[in-house]
Amino acid sequence: MAQILDGKGFAKKIQANLKEKIAQIQPQMGRPPGLAVLMVGDNPASAAYVRNKERSCERVGIASFGKHFPADVSQAELEAVIQALNVDERVDGILVQLPLPDHLDSVGLLLTIAPEKDADGLHPLNLGHLVRSEPGLRSCTPYGVMALLQEYDVPLAGKKAVVVGRSILVGKPLALMLLDANATVTIAHSRTADLAAVTRDADILVAAVGRPEFITADMIKPGAIAIDVGINRVENPDTGKARLVGDIAFDAAEKVASYITPVPGGIGPMTVAMLLQNTFHSYEAKLS
Ligand code: NDP
């Protein structure tokens, strides 16, 4: 049976550590760190994520400057709000909760965020730093995957890593981070031929696909490390109740892999922990 990579437990440790560091430097700074999460519309999953982020902020002592906009808010109004937050000295991090309604240009909004307040690490400048292996704010989900692998001393150098999914949010930045850790990286996607043969070759297999239990046990090399980024809400037709499942068929996969992340309790909490950490870094950077 695979060992569980306990993202929830590690995220708690990171939060406790941040809480301590914030308490230590707050007297010098004269204010707590601040994070502004901007949410548009009423997508229930997004609302749950935003609530979760704000609660986590509260737990560690980060002030929330969240704003909630109606689904028909204009691009110009959002850009004006971001510009105001860019110059608001109480705010260290700004995050636009994705996805956005179709009439909004998310790239345009990301470009409006001051790169040093880009808590989600998705501004092209920060992505450029990642491509160049330079320091910069890193996107939270892939950064969370890397932090969890490091916590469990999973060796990466020389290993074959396969990332299924090539989004700018997860797949691409994660592939670059694994490459920086000297893994030999393959990115697979919906046009990959014979996906199962590709995934079976992986020492480290990451699923960031967005399809419930898409990666089955026969697609995993025995002893591989299986990282499940997917969060899918699946409704039970009998009870009408929804539950969260990952992109990996966990019950069978844990019999094949050597390490595996659960859903929930794996990469989700690590993503939030990295968001808080990024906000803290931007805050701390103002000390010098
Ligand atoms: P996207 O929809 O942007 O990307 C999905 C990727 O999966 C695409 O690159 C797509 O390929 C690939 N894909 C789709 N179908 C197949 C297939 N049949 N075979 C191989 N590849 C396929 O999703 P995200 O990257 O934004 O998110 C992925 C998952 O991670 C989702 O479940 C999301 O909810 C979750 N997530 C979790 C987070 C967390 O905090 N844990 C944070 C962010 C996301 P192609 O490019 O060819 O279309």
py3Dmol code that shows the C-alpha trace and the ligand (Angstrom):
import py3Dmol

protein = """\
ATOM      1  CA  MET A   1       0.000   0.000   0.000  1.00  0.00           C
ATOM      2  CA  ALA A   2       1.236   3.445  -0.909  1.00  0.00           C
ATOM      3  CA  GLN A   3       2.279   5.909   1.744  1.00  0.00           C
ATOM      4  CA  ILE A   4      -0.019   8.928   1.858  1.00  0.00           C
ATOM      5  CA  LEU A   5       1.532  12.295   1.088  1.00  0.00           C
ATOM      6  CA  ASP A   6      -0.407  14.246   3.684  1.00  0.00           C
ATOM      7  CA  GLY A   7      -0.881  17.687   2.148  1.00  0.00           C
ATOM      8  CA  LYS A   8      -3.420  18.676   4.772  1.00  0.00           C
ATOM      9  CA  GLY A   9      -1.067  17.925   7.652  1.00  0.00           C
ATOM     10  CA  PHE A  10       1.917  19.630   6.026  1.00  0.00           C
ATOM     11  CA  ALA A  11      -0.180  22.678   5.094  1.00  0.00           C
ATOM     12  CA  LYS A  12      -1.143  23.008   8.780  1.00  0.00           C
ATOM     13  CA  LYS A  13       2.529  22.992   9.738  1.00  0.00           C
ATOM     14  CA  ILE A  14       3.298  25.670   7.145  1.00  0.00           C
ATOM     15  CA  GLN A  15       0.429  27.798   8.435  1.00  0.00           C
ATOM     16  CA  ALA A  16       1.568  27.454  12.063  1.00  0.00           C
ATOM     17  CA  ASN A  17       5.054  28.474  11.019  1.00  0.00           C
ATOM     18  CA  LEU A  18       3.760  31.482   9.072  1.00  0.00           C
ATOM     19  CA  LYS A  19       1.620  32.548  12.019  1.00  0.00           C
ATOM     20  CA  GLU A  20       4.712  32.630  14.209  1.00  0.00           C
ATOM     21  CA  LYS A  21       6.807  34.555  11.667  1.00  0.00           C
ATOM     22  CA  ILE A  22       4.020  37.098  11.107  1.00  0.00           C
ATOM     23  CA  ALA A  23       3.673  37.666  14.868  1.00  0.00           C
ATOM     24  CA  GLN A  24       7.450  38.196  15.042  1.00  0.00           C
ATOM     25  CA  ILE A  25       7.783  40.843  12.347  1.00  0.00           C
ATOM     26  CA  GLN A  26       4.420  42.580  12.609  1.00  0.00           C
ATOM     27  CA  PRO A  27       5.623  45.031  15.316  1.00  0.00           C
ATOM     28  CA  GLN A  28       8.372  46.247  12.962  1.00  0.00           C
ATOM     29  CA  MET A  29       5.991  46.484  10.016  1.00  0.00           C
ATOM     30  CA  GLY A  30       3.232  48.184  12.004  1.00  0.00           C
ATOM     31  CA  ARG A  31       0.544  46.195  10.217  1.00  0.00           C
ATOM     32  CA  PRO A  32      -0.338  42.599   9.340  1.00  0.00           C
ATOM     33  CA  PRO A  33       0.216  41.203   5.827  1.00  0.00           C
ATOM     34  CA  GLY A  34      -2.768  41.764   3.512  1.00  0.00           C
ATOM     35  CA  LEU A  35      -4.275  39.641   0.739  1.00  0.00           C
ATOM     36  CA  ALA A  36      -7.041  40.732  -1.651  1.00  0.00           C
ATOM     37  CA  VAL A  37      -8.989  37.928  -3.319  1.00  0.00           C
ATOM     38  CA  LEU A  38     -11.235  39.202  -6.112  1.00  0.00           C
ATOM     39  CA  MET A  39     -14.182  37.050  -7.001  1.00  0.00           C
ATOM     40  CA  VAL A  40     -16.653  37.567  -9.837  1.00  0.00           C
ATOM     41  CA  GLY A  41     -20.108  35.942  -9.998  1.00  0.00           C
ATOM     42  CA  ASP A  42     -21.589  33.160  -7.904  1.00  0.00           C
ATOM     43  CA  ASN A  43     -19.833  29.960  -8.980  1.00  0.00           C
ATOM     44  CA  PRO A  44     -20.352  27.813  -5.835  1.00  0.00           C
ATOM     45  CA  ALA A  45     -16.988  26.038  -6.151  1.00  0.00           C
ATOM     46  CA  SER A  46     -15.161  29.384  -6.460  1.00  0.00           C
ATOM     47  CA  ALA A  47     -17.114  30.790  -3.517  1.00  0.00           C
ATOM     48  CA  ALA A  48     -16.059  27.793  -1.403  1.00  0.00           C
ATOM     49  CA  TYR A  49     -12.400  28.246  -2.423  1.00  0.00           C
ATOM     50  CA  VAL A  50     -12.510  31.964  -1.618  1.00  0.00           C
ATOM     51  CA  ARG A  51     -14.090  31.348   1.806  1.00  0.00           C
ATOM     52  CA  ASN A  52     -11.439  28.763   2.509  1.00  0.00           C
ATOM     53  CA  LYS A  53      -8.633  31.155   1.534  1.00  0.00           C
ATOM     54  CA  GLU A  54     -10.065  33.921   3.724  1.00  0.00           C
ATOM     55  CA  ARG A  55     -10.448  31.600   6.709  1.00  0.00           C
ATOM     56  CA  SER A  56      -6.861  30.445   6.293  1.00  0.00           C
ATOM     57  CA  CYS A  57      -5.708  34.074   6.153  1.00  0.00           C
ATOM     58  CA  GLU A  58      -7.506  34.766   9.401  1.00  0.00           C
ATOM     59  CA  ARG A  59      -5.908  31.747  11.081  1.00  0.00           C
ATOM     60  CA  VAL A  60      -2.352  32.925  10.359  1.00  0.00           C
ATOM     61  CA  GLY A  61      -2.958  36.652  10.884  1.00  0.00           C
ATOM     62  CA  ILE A  62      -3.191  37.890   7.280  1.00  0.00           C
ATOM     63  CA  ALA A  63      -5.792  40.629   6.745  1.00  0.00           C
ATOM     64  CA  SER A  64      -8.287  40.000   3.912  1.00  0.00           C
ATOM     65  CA  PHE A  65      -9.238  42.744   1.499  1.00  0.00           C
ATOM     66  CA  GLY A  66     -11.500  40.511  -0.580  1.00  0.00           C
ATOM     67  CA  LYS A  67     -14.026  41.954  -2.988  1.00  0.00           C
ATOM     68  CA  HIS A  68     -16.985  40.231  -4.597  1.00  0.00           C
ATOM     69  CA  PHE A  69     -18.366  41.510  -7.902  1.00  0.00           C
ATOM     70  CA  PRO A  70     -21.564  40.692  -9.797  1.00  0.00           C
ATOM     71  CA  ALA A  71     -21.172  38.429 -12.852  1.00  0.00           C
ATOM     72  CA  ASP A  72     -21.682  41.360 -15.249  1.00  0.00           C
ATOM     73  CA  VAL A  73     -18.887  43.556 -13.815  1.00  0.00           C
ATOM     74  CA  SER A  74     -16.861  45.243 -16.556  1.00  0.00           C
ATOM     75  CA  GLN A  75     -13.201  44.715 -17.362  1.00  0.00           C
ATOM     76  CA  ALA A  76     -12.567  48.437 -16.778  1.00  0.00           C
ATOM     77  CA  GLU A  77     -14.070  48.347 -13.295  1.00  0.00           C
ATOM     78  CA  LEU A  78     -11.997  45.320 -12.286  1.00  0.00           C
ATOM     79  CA  GLU A  79      -8.826  46.869 -13.680  1.00  0.00           C
ATOM     80  CA  ALA A  80      -9.498  50.050 -11.720  1.00  0.00           C
ATOM     81  CA  VAL A  81      -9.942  48.029  -8.506  1.00  0.00           C
ATOM     82  CA  ILE A  82      -6.683  46.152  -9.145  1.00  0.00           C
ATOM     83  CA  GLN A  83      -4.849  49.403  -9.820  1.00  0.00           C
ATOM     84  CA  ALA A  84      -6.093  50.790  -6.501  1.00  0.00           C
ATOM     85  CA  LEU A  85      -4.958  47.607  -4.700  1.00  0.00           C
ATOM     86  CA  ASN A  86      -1.553  47.852  -6.414  1.00  0.00           C
ATOM     87  CA  VAL A  87      -0.886  51.127  -4.599  1.00  0.00           C
ATOM     88  CA  ASP A  88      -2.653  50.221  -1.350  1.00  0.00           C
ATOM     89  CA  GLU A  89       0.150  49.824   1.185  1.00  0.00           C
ATOM     90  CA  ARG A  90      -1.888  47.468   3.362  1.00  0.00           C
ATOM     91  CA  VAL A  91      -2.106  44.927   0.549  1.00  0.00           C
ATOM     92  CA  ASP A  92       0.799  42.558  -0.218  1.00  0.00           C
ATOM     93  CA  GLY A  93      -0.964  40.033  -2.421  1.00  0.00           C
ATOM     94  CA  ILE A  94      -3.701  40.221  -5.051  1.00  0.00           C
ATOM     95  CA  LEU A  95      -5.465  37.219  -6.522  1.00  0.00           C
ATOM     96  CA  VAL A  96      -8.213  36.990  -9.117  1.00  0.00           C
ATOM     97  CA  GLN A  97     -10.219  33.820  -8.509  1.00  0.00           C
ATOM     98  CA  LEU A  98     -10.520  31.861 -11.767  1.00  0.00           C
ATOM     99  CA  PRO A  99     -12.476  30.944 -13.836  1.00  0.00           C
ATOM    100  CA  LEU A 100     -14.031  34.261 -14.861  1.00  0.00           C
ATOM    101  CA  PRO A 101     -17.195  34.852 -16.907  1.00  0.00           C
ATOM    102  CA  ASP A 102     -16.537  34.772 -20.676  1.00  0.00           C
ATOM    103  CA  HIS A 103     -16.783  38.528 -21.266  1.00  0.00           C
ATOM    104  CA  LEU A 104     -13.728  39.161 -19.066  1.00  0.00           C
ATOM    105  CA  ASP A 105     -10.129  38.947 -20.262  1.00  0.00           C
ATOM    106  CA  SER A 106      -8.266  37.134 -17.486  1.00  0.00           C
ATOM    107  CA  VAL A 107      -4.836  37.721 -19.056  1.00  0.00           C
ATOM    108  CA  GLY A 108      -5.539  41.456 -19.187  1.00  0.00           C
ATOM    109  CA  LEU A 109      -6.423  41.390 -15.481  1.00  0.00           C
ATOM    110  CA  LEU A 110      -3.311  39.396 -14.586  1.00  0.00           C
ATOM    111  CA  LEU A 111      -1.209  41.941 -16.462  1.00  0.00           C
ATOM    112  CA  THR A 112      -2.756  44.718 -14.380  1.00  0.00           C
ATOM    113  CA  ILE A 113      -1.602  43.150 -11.087  1.00  0.00           C
ATOM    114  CA  ALA A 114       1.723  44.578  -9.868  1.00  0.00           C
ATOM    115  CA  PRO A 115       4.130  41.622 -10.308  1.00  0.00           C
ATOM    116  CA  GLU A 116       5.441  42.014  -6.739  1.00  0.00           C
ATOM    117  CA  LYS A 117       1.854  41.539  -5.436  1.00  0.00           C
ATOM    118  CA  ASP A 118       1.070  38.605  -7.737  1.00  0.00           C
ATOM    119  CA  ALA A 119       0.203  36.114  -4.965  1.00  0.00           C
ATOM    120  CA  ASP A 120      -0.862  33.473  -7.485  1.00  0.00           C
ATOM    121  CA  GLY A 121       2.396  33.695  -9.456  1.00  0.00           C
ATOM    122  CA  LEU A 122       0.569  33.839 -12.796  1.00  0.00           C
ATOM    123  CA  HIS A 123       1.725  37.250 -14.055  1.00  0.00           C
ATOM    124  CA  PRO A 124       3.782  36.778 -17.239  1.00  0.00           C
ATOM    125  CA  LEU A 125       6.777  38.379 -15.517  1.00  0.00           C
ATOM    126  CA  ASN A 126       6.717  35.808 -12.714  1.00  0.00           C
ATOM    127  CA  LEU A 127       6.131  32.976 -15.193  1.00  0.00           C
ATOM    128  CA  GLY A 128       9.107  34.360 -17.134  1.00  0.00           C
ATOM    129  CA  HIS A 129      11.244  34.233 -13.979  1.00  0.00           C
ATOM    130  CA  LEU A 130      10.242  30.579 -13.617  1.00  0.00           C
ATOM    131  CA  VAL A 131      11.219  29.810 -17.217  1.00  0.00           C
ATOM    132  CA  ARG A 132      14.604  31.435 -16.553  1.00  0.00           C
ATOM    133  CA  SER A 133      15.009  29.629 -13.175  1.00  0.00           C
ATOM    134  CA  GLU A 134      15.185  33.007 -11.434  1.00  0.00           C
ATOM    135  CA  PRO A 135      13.651  33.853  -8.061  1.00  0.00           C
ATOM    136  CA  GLY A 136      10.094  35.187  -8.236  1.00  0.00           C
ATOM    137  CA  LEU A 137       6.587  34.453  -7.002  1.00  0.00           C
ATOM    138  CA  ARG A 138       5.661  30.913  -8.038  1.00  0.00           C
ATOM    139  CA  SER A 139       2.176  29.734  -8.963  1.00  0.00           C
ATOM    140  CA  CYS A 140       0.598  28.173  -5.924  1.00  0.00           C
ATOM    141  CA  THR A 141      -0.588  24.731  -7.032  1.00  0.00           C
ATOM    142  CA  PRO A 142       2.635  23.563  -8.709  1.00  0.00           C
ATOM    143  CA  TYR A 143       4.660  25.185  -5.929  1.00  0.00           C
ATOM    144  CA  GLY A 144       2.536  23.219  -3.446  1.00  0.00           C
ATOM    145  CA  VAL A 145       3.279  19.966  -5.280  1.00  0.00           C
ATOM    146  CA  MET A 146       7.006  20.679  -5.140  1.00  0.00           C
ATOM    147  CA  ALA A 147       6.912  21.623  -1.446  1.00  0.00           C
ATOM    148  CA  LEU A 148       5.086  18.394  -0.576  1.00  0.00           C
ATOM    149  CA  LEU A 149       7.574  16.256  -2.547  1.00  0.00           C
ATOM    150  CA  GLN A 150      10.401  18.021  -0.748  1.00  0.00           C
ATOM    151  CA  GLU A 151       8.788  17.519   2.665  1.00  0.00           C
ATOM    152  CA  TYR A 152       8.774  13.755   2.064  1.00  0.00           C
ATOM    153  CA  ASP A 153      12.338  13.785   0.679  1.00  0.00           C
ATOM    154  CA  VAL A 154      11.174  12.342  -2.624  1.00  0.00           C
ATOM    155  CA  PRO A 155      14.241  12.246  -4.867  1.00  0.00           C
ATOM    156  CA  LEU A 156      13.647  13.968  -8.204  1.00  0.00           C
ATOM    157  CA  ALA A 157      17.052  14.284  -9.861  1.00  0.00           C
ATOM    158  CA  GLY A 158      17.380  11.842 -12.728  1.00  0.00           C
ATOM    159  CA  LYS A 159      13.815  10.551 -12.292  1.00  0.00           C
ATOM    160  CA  LYS A 160      11.276  10.371 -15.092  1.00  0.00           C
ATOM    161  CA  ALA A 161       8.376  12.718 -14.359  1.00  0.00           C
ATOM    162  CA  VAL A 162       5.206  12.775 -16.417  1.00  0.00           C
ATOM    163  CA  VAL A 163       2.738  15.632 -16.000  1.00  0.00           C
ATOM    164  CA  VAL A 164      -0.669  14.974 -17.558  1.00  0.00           C
ATOM    165  CA  GLY A 165      -2.139  18.401 -18.359  1.00  0.00           C
ATOM    166  CA  ARG A 166      -0.544  21.468 -19.904  1.00  0.00           C
ATOM    167  CA  SER A 167      -2.500  24.379 -18.440  1.00  0.00           C
ATOM    168  CA  ILE A 168      -0.754  27.613 -17.567  1.00  0.00           C
ATOM    169  CA  LEU A 169      -2.229  27.242 -14.055  1.00  0.00           C
ATOM    170  CA  VAL A 170      -0.784  23.816 -13.265  1.00  0.00           C
ATOM    171  CA  GLY A 171       0.772  21.595 -15.943  1.00  0.00           C
ATOM    172  CA  LYS A 172       3.253  23.923 -17.630  1.00  0.00           C
ATOM    173  CA  PRO A 173       4.667  25.637 -14.523  1.00  0.00           C
ATOM    174  CA  LEU A 174       4.886  22.307 -12.697  1.00  0.00           C
ATOM    175  CA  ALA A 175       6.830  20.758 -15.581  1.00  0.00           C
ATOM    176  CA  LEU A 176       9.308  23.652 -15.363  1.00  0.00           C
ATOM    177  CA  MET A 177       9.684  23.242 -11.602  1.00  0.00           C
ATOM    178  CA  LEU A 178      10.321  19.500 -11.964  1.00  0.00           C
ATOM    179  CA  LEU A 179      12.856  20.288 -14.667  1.00  0.00           C
ATOM    180  CA  ASP A 180      14.601  22.716 -12.308  1.00  0.00           C
ATOM    181  CA  ALA A 181      14.751  19.858  -9.803  1.00  0.00           C
ATOM    182  CA  ASN A 182      16.621  17.842 -12.480  1.00  0.00           C
ATOM    183  CA  ALA A 183      13.833  15.406 -13.305  1.00  0.00           C
ATOM    184  CA  THR A 184      13.461  14.325 -16.934  1.00  0.00           C
ATOM    185  CA  VAL A 185      10.054  15.710 -17.751  1.00  0.00           C
ATOM    186  CA  THR A 186       7.337  14.745 -20.217  1.00  0.00           C
ATOM    187  CA  ILE A 187       4.135  16.766 -20.550  1.00  0.00           C
ATOM    188  CA  ALA A 188       1.151  14.758 -21.784  1.00  0.00           C
ATOM    189  CA  HIS A 189      -2.184  16.188 -22.957  1.00  0.00           C
ATOM    190  CA  SER A 190      -5.356  15.322 -24.827  1.00  0.00           C
ATOM    191  CA  ARG A 191      -3.472  14.739 -28.092  1.00  0.00           C
ATOM    192  CA  THR A 192      -0.815  12.465 -26.594  1.00  0.00           C
ATOM    193  CA  ALA A 193      -0.671   9.142 -28.415  1.00  0.00           C
ATOM    194  CA  ASP A 194      -0.896   6.040 -26.209  1.00  0.00           C
ATOM    195  CA  LEU A 195      -1.167   7.968 -22.968  1.00  0.00           C
ATOM    196  CA  ALA A 196      -1.077   4.823 -20.821  1.00  0.00           C
ATOM    197  CA  ALA A 197       2.342   3.867 -22.229  1.00  0.00           C
ATOM    198  CA  VAL A 198       3.621   7.361 -21.405  1.00  0.00           C
ATOM    199  CA  THR A 199       2.227   7.395 -17.863  1.00  0.00           C
ATOM    200  CA  ARG A 200       3.471   3.851 -17.144  1.00  0.00           C
ATOM    201  CA  ASP A 201       6.996   5.058 -17.801  1.00  0.00           C
ATOM    202  CA  ALA A 202       6.786   7.660 -15.011  1.00  0.00           C
ATOM    203  CA  ASP A 203       8.636   7.448 -11.706  1.00  0.00           C
ATOM    204  CA  ILE A 204       6.645  10.505 -10.708  1.00  0.00           C
ATOM    205  CA  LEU A 205       3.202  10.829 -12.251  1.00  0.00           C
ATOM    206  CA  VAL A 206       1.170  14.013 -11.862  1.00  0.00           C
ATOM    207  CA  ALA A 207      -2.461  14.171 -12.944  1.00  0.00           C
ATOM    208  CA  ALA A 208      -3.814  17.679 -13.651  1.00  0.00           C
ATOM    209  CA  VAL A 209      -6.552  16.819 -16.102  1.00  0.00           C
ATOM    210  CA  GLY A 210      -9.900  17.735 -14.536  1.00  0.00           C
ATOM    211  CA  ARG A 211     -11.558  14.370 -15.213  1.00  0.00           C
ATOM    212  CA  PRO A 212     -12.711  12.210 -12.301  1.00  0.00           C
ATOM    213  CA  GLU A 213     -10.599   9.071 -11.763  1.00  0.00           C
ATOM    214  CA  PHE A 214      -9.170   9.375 -15.264  1.00  0.00           C
ATOM    215  CA  ILE A 215      -5.830   7.779 -14.362  1.00  0.00           C
ATOM    216  CA  THR A 216      -6.470   4.141 -13.565  1.00  0.00           C
ATOM    217  CA  ALA A 217      -4.164   1.771 -11.689  1.00  0.00           C
ATOM    218  CA  ASP A 218      -2.972   0.077 -14.892  1.00  0.00           C
ATOM    219  CA  MET A 219      -1.598   3.442 -16.077  1.00  0.00           C
ATOM    220  CA  ILE A 220       0.746   3.664 -13.080  1.00  0.00           C
ATOM    221  CA  LYS A 221       4.157   2.016 -12.861  1.00  0.00           C
ATOM    222  CA  PRO A 222       4.420  -0.152  -9.719  1.00  0.00           C
ATOM    223  CA  GLY A 223       6.254   1.855  -7.064  1.00  0.00           C
ATOM    224  CA  ALA A 224       5.692   5.216  -8.776  1.00  0.00           C
ATOM    225  CA  ILE A 225       4.844   8.410  -6.932  1.00  0.00           C
ATOM    226  CA  ALA A 226       1.322   9.514  -7.831  1.00  0.00           C
ATOM    227  CA  ILE A 227       0.331  13.157  -7.387  1.00  0.00           C
ATOM    228  CA  ASP A 228      -3.309  14.034  -7.892  1.00  0.00           C
ATOM    229  CA  VAL A 229      -4.003  17.707  -8.581  1.00  0.00           C
ATOM    230  CA  GLY A 230      -7.560  17.168  -9.821  1.00  0.00           C
ATOM    231  CA  ILE A 231     -10.568  18.301  -7.845  1.00  0.00           C
ATOM    232  CA  ASN A 232     -13.820  17.068  -9.361  1.00  0.00           C
ATOM    233  CA  ARG A 233     -17.268  17.334  -7.855  1.00  0.00           C
ATOM    234  CA  VAL A 234     -19.147  14.110  -8.570  1.00  0.00           C
ATOM    235  CA  GLU A 235     -22.806  13.774  -7.752  1.00  0.00           C
ATOM    236  CA  ASN A 236     -24.294  10.518  -6.531  1.00  0.00           C
ATOM    237  CA  PRO A 237     -27.460  10.116  -8.655  1.00  0.00           C
ATOM    238  CA  ASP A 238     -29.224   8.190  -5.866  1.00  0.00           C
ATOM    239  CA  THR A 239     -28.626  10.573  -2.972  1.00  0.00           C
ATOM    240  CA  GLY A 240     -28.063  13.774  -4.973  1.00  0.00           C
ATOM    241  CA  LYS A 241     -25.065  14.416  -2.712  1.00  0.00           C
ATOM    242  CA  ALA A 242     -21.771  15.576  -4.220  1.00  0.00           C
ATOM    243  CA  ARG A 243     -18.331  14.368  -3.207  1.00  0.00           C
ATOM    244  CA  LEU A 244     -14.863  15.394  -4.323  1.00  0.00           C
ATOM    245  CA  VAL A 245     -12.701  12.984  -6.284  1.00  0.00           C
ATOM    246  CA  GLY A 246      -9.350  13.428  -7.931  1.00  0.00           C
ATOM    247  CA  ASP A 247      -8.079  12.652 -11.419  1.00  0.00           C
ATOM    248  CA  ILE A 248      -6.571   9.378 -10.154  1.00  0.00           C
ATOM    249  CA  ALA A 249      -8.685   6.343  -9.244  1.00  0.00           C
ATOM    250  CA  PHE A 250      -7.371   6.390  -5.683  1.00  0.00           C
ATOM    251  CA  ASP A 251      -8.514   3.029  -4.246  1.00  0.00           C
ATOM    252  CA  ALA A 252      -6.838   0.945  -6.940  1.00  0.00           C
ATOM    253  CA  ALA A 253      -3.899   3.329  -7.444  1.00  0.00           C
ATOM    254  CA  GLU A 254      -2.817   3.190  -3.800  1.00  0.00           C
ATOM    255  CA  LYS A 255      -2.184  -0.533  -4.252  1.00  0.00           C
ATOM    256  CA  VAL A 256       0.296   0.167  -7.060  1.00  0.00           C
ATOM    257  CA  ALA A 257       2.037   3.449  -6.177  1.00  0.00           C
ATOM    258  CA  SER A 258       4.671   3.902  -3.469  1.00  0.00           C
ATOM    259  CA  TYR A 259       3.390   7.359  -2.477  1.00  0.00           C
ATOM    260  CA  ILE A 260       0.079   8.984  -3.330  1.00  0.00           C
ATOM    261  CA  THR A 261      -1.785  12.211  -2.537  1.00  0.00           C
ATOM    262  CA  PRO A 262      -5.421  11.940  -1.427  1.00  0.00           C
ATOM    263  CA  VAL A 263      -8.308  14.104  -2.665  1.00  0.00           C
ATOM    264  CA  PRO A 264      -9.379  15.956  -0.635  1.00  0.00           C
ATOM    265  CA  GLY A 265      -6.452  16.556   1.722  1.00  0.00           C
ATOM    266  CA  GLY A 266      -3.556  16.503  -0.733  1.00  0.00           C
ATOM    267  CA  ILE A 267      -2.656  19.280  -3.151  1.00  0.00           C
ATOM    268  CA  GLY A 268      -5.728  21.458  -2.375  1.00  0.00           C
ATOM    269  CA  PRO A 269      -4.543  22.529   1.102  1.00  0.00           C
ATOM    270  CA  MET A 270      -0.961  22.863  -0.182  1.00  0.00           C
ATOM    271  CA  THR A 271      -2.192  25.376  -2.782  1.00  0.00           C
ATOM    272  CA  VAL A 272      -3.739  27.551  -0.071  1.00  0.00           C
ATOM    273  CA  ALA A 273      -0.599  27.268   2.089  1.00  0.00           C
ATOM    274  CA  MET A 274       1.545  28.474  -0.836  1.00  0.00           C
ATOM    275  CA  LEU A 275      -0.811  31.409  -1.413  1.00  0.00           C
ATOM    276  CA  LEU A 276      -0.307  32.491   2.197  1.00  0.00           C
ATOM    277  CA  GLN A 277       3.425  31.933   1.874  1.00  0.00           C
ATOM    278  CA  ASN A 278       3.621  34.054  -1.288  1.00  0.00           C
ATOM    279  CA  THR A 279       1.697  36.842   0.456  1.00  0.00           C
ATOM    280  CA  PHE A 280       4.075  36.634   3.402  1.00  0.00           C
ATOM    281  CA  HIS A 281       7.133  36.799   1.105  1.00  0.00           C
ATOM    282  CA  SER A 282       5.831  40.000  -0.527  1.00  0.00           C
ATOM    283  CA  TYR A 283       5.200  41.445   2.955  1.00  0.00           C
ATOM    284  CA  GLU A 284       8.568  40.428   4.334  1.00  0.00           C
ATOM    285  CA  ALA A 285      10.326  41.836   1.254  1.00  0.00           C
ATOM    286  CA  LYS A 286       9.176  45.312   2.332  1.00  0.00           C
ATOM    287  CA  LEU A 287      11.209  45.052   5.561  1.00  0.00           C
ATOM    288  CA  SER A 288      14.513  45.522   3.757  1.00  0.00           C
TER     289      SER A 288
END
"""
ligand_1 = """\
48
NDP
P -7.452 22.643 -17.630
O -8.810 22.226 -18.078
O -6.987 24.029 -17.908
O -6.384 21.656 -18.274
C -6.608 20.287 -18.345
C -5.492 19.628 -19.082
O -5.782 18.243 -19.145
C -5.325 20.123 -20.522
O -3.977 20.366 -20.803
C -5.878 18.985 -21.356
O -5.199 18.783 -22.579
C -5.594 17.803 -20.471
N -6.543 16.735 -20.813
C -7.889 16.812 -20.905
N -8.391 15.633 -21.310
C -7.350 14.799 -21.479
C -7.234 13.474 -21.908
N -8.301 12.743 -22.254
N -5.996 12.925 -21.976
C -4.914 13.641 -21.641
N -4.959 14.925 -21.231
C -6.175 15.495 -21.163
O -7.401 22.304 -16.082
P -6.426 22.869 -14.911
O -5.009 22.585 -15.236
O -6.823 24.233 -14.559
O -6.900 21.920 -13.719
C -6.744 20.534 -13.753
C -7.411 19.919 -12.546
O -6.775 20.402 -11.388
C -8.888 20.265 -12.369
O -9.545 19.177 -11.776
C -8.875 21.422 -11.400
O -10.074 21.503 -10.642
C -7.730 21.002 -10.528
N -7.078 22.116 -9.839
C -6.796 21.925 -8.538
C -6.165 22.910 -7.822
C -5.840 22.636 -6.406
O -5.754 23.558 -5.619
N -5.607 21.365 -6.040
C -5.821 24.201 -8.409
C -6.067 24.267 -9.817
C -6.698 23.254 -10.489
P -5.290 19.835 -23.817
O -4.389 20.969 -23.430
O -4.799 19.060 -24.971
O -6.731 20.243 -23.917
"""
view = py3Dmol.view(width=600, height=400)
view.addModel(protein, "pdb")
view.setStyle({"model": 0}, {"cartoon": {"style": "trace"}})
view.addModel(ligand_1, "xyz")
view.setStyle({"model": 1}, {"stick": {}})
view.zoomTo()
view.show()
